[in-house]
Amino acid sequence: MKKINMKKKPAKKRRPAKTSRSDFWRLRLYIAGQTPNSITAIENLKKICEDKLRGKYVIEVVDLLEKPQLAKGDQIIAIPTLVRRLPPPVKKIIGNLSKTESVIVGLDLQPVR
């Protein structure tokens, strides 16, 4: 006759769901100094990200007055310019991001109506 172990096994601890790579957003905002347009673009981008992405994003602000060589890599021709690096494909939006609805659609955060 076989012995059957009737002891309860301890419950496995569940790990919180990891954010998949496709759910993570890497955004780069190119500006030129602390101009009113640059400041507005930064504020608008932070507001949109907090509202729509809640902790699933990283914003890198690149001041082209300090690092002009970085403009070449993303082919920046106007400022401010927002570049969505992740998730693919790369997308660019030029301006101070004040037209929230256009930015949301441009970043593919919401489908076009």
Secondary structure, DSSP 8 states (H G I E B T S, - for coil): --------------------GGG-EEEEEEE-SS-HHHHHHHHHHHHHHHHHTTTSEEEEEEETTT-TTHHHHTT--SSSEEEEEESSS-EEEES----HHHHHHHTTSS---
